[in-house]
Amino acid sequence: MSGSTLQRMALRPDETLQRLRAWDSGQPLSERLAAQILADAGYTDIDPIHPRGGPDGGKEAIATRDGQRWIMAMNFPHD
């Protein structure tokens, strides 16, 4: 990150919230973002159901954590 980006983030502690509110990158990238958040939270073996779109029955991915399988579902609603 550039110095100006870090300075701007330091001045705006709600940067993440504001960027998510303005998110307009579509469903496939939204699912990738959600998978990255799961990976950061310690989930492994993240297997996307339909990463480029398609019927998934409301399940975006299956992941593992602490020996248990989990189903990831996400939604980025717009007001």
Secondary structure, 3 states (H helix, E strand, C coil): CCHHHHHHHHHCCCHHHHHHHCCCCHHHHHHHHHHHHHHHCCCEEEEECCCCCCCCCCCCEEEEECCEEEEECCCCCCC
